[in-house]
Amino acid sequence: MEISRRESGDIIILDVNGEIDLYNAPEIKELINKLIEEKKYNVVINLDRVSYIDSSGIGALISSLSNLKKYQGGLKICNVSGSVRKVFELTKLTSFFEIYESEGDAVTAFKG
């Protein structure tokens, strides 16, 4: 899994590439904690190039969202498709997370 970081104003966009599983899910939590230390509380995670996510990956996203909310921030997810979308639907987390079709929609939602 690779994560690259971009910024759109005060919003951080994380492009994740690969699989999010037990072995690398902690990387996401660590990265979000670093962003919190930098006082960056609005994060969009782009799952466009993620082919697989397991329960550890979902757990890392839940924990990251909870941490950001402590600082009145948020975590929005975009470009979820295929088997990754199924995991969100099966775990009933489509209502827990704010999931957007496009990165632009997710970024705009923060500005709203």
Secondary structure, DSSP 8 states (H G I E B T S, - for coil): -EEEEEEETTEEEEEEEEEE-TTTHHHHHHHHHHHHHTT--EEEEEEEEEEEE-HHHHHHHHHHHHHHHTTT-EEEEE---HHHHHHHHHTT-TTTSEEESSHHHHHHHHH-
